[in-house]
Amino acid sequence: MTGLRARRLEQLGMVWSLTGERFQENLEAARAYYDQHCPLCAPTSASAVDKPIGQWLSNSDAPEPSTANRSGKPR
């Protein structure tokens, strides 16, 4: 695909990576939470911009499955 075609698709809202798109949406929600509450230390029940930002932040602190052993501790 040429760069021109890719740019045209992006202008229409093409999402190349669903994971990346969701990350950006949650990051925007984290910024909104931070703007209102200052430190980004949200309880797991917190939400911002209709996103469960507290749970997302909690999950972001969890080790990657490939780096954790059966006990859930990093190797």
QUIGI-V805261 format. One record per backbone hydrogen bond with DSSP energy under -0.5 kcal/mol. CO is the residue of the C=O (numbers start at 0). NH is the residue of the N-H. Records with the same first field share a line. If there is no record, write none. Layout:
CO: NH + NH
This chain:
1: 5
2: 6
3: 7
4: 8
5: 9
6: 10
7: 11
8: 11 + 13
9: 12
13: 15
16: 20
17: 21
18: 22
19: 23
20: 24
21: 25
22: 26
23: 27
24: 28
25: 29
26: 30
27: 31
28: 32
29: 33
30: 34
31: 35
32: 36
33: 37
36: 38
38: 40
42: 45
43: 54
45: 53 + 54
47: 50
50: 47 + 52
51: 55
52: 56
53: 57
54: 58
55: 59
56: 60
57: 60
58: 61
63: 66 + 67
64: 67
66: 74
68: 71
72: 68
